[in-house]
């Protein structure tokens, strides 16, 4: 477990496939927790990212999930540049928020743990206009 960095391309492909499931987004989050969370090799391949566009999308998704406008505390927004993969966590409305996003397929997930009902709640989202490529700035 927690060894995504041993074959990152494979594990990201599996994660992306699970995220594409028509209804079971939770499966993707659980896979992320099993294979990526705590993997120091994966974290070393991740770099801090301060994309205000992505943060605005995350804030919008989290606000809709909670039912009111929210802010992020203890935000950690990272990316794996070569795979156009963003991930991170924060505290939102007293809950842990875990998120990841695939730029290649414009699809991401945000999980609130625990959710409003006491269980994990997962929202899948898209960034319809795409995120700007920071290498072209």
Beta strands, then each sheet from edge to edge (+ up, - down):
strand 1: 47-48
strand 2: 73-80
strand 3: 85-92
strand 4: 95-102
strand 5: 107-113
strand 6: 121-125
sheet 1: 1+ 2- 3+ 4- 5+ 6-
end
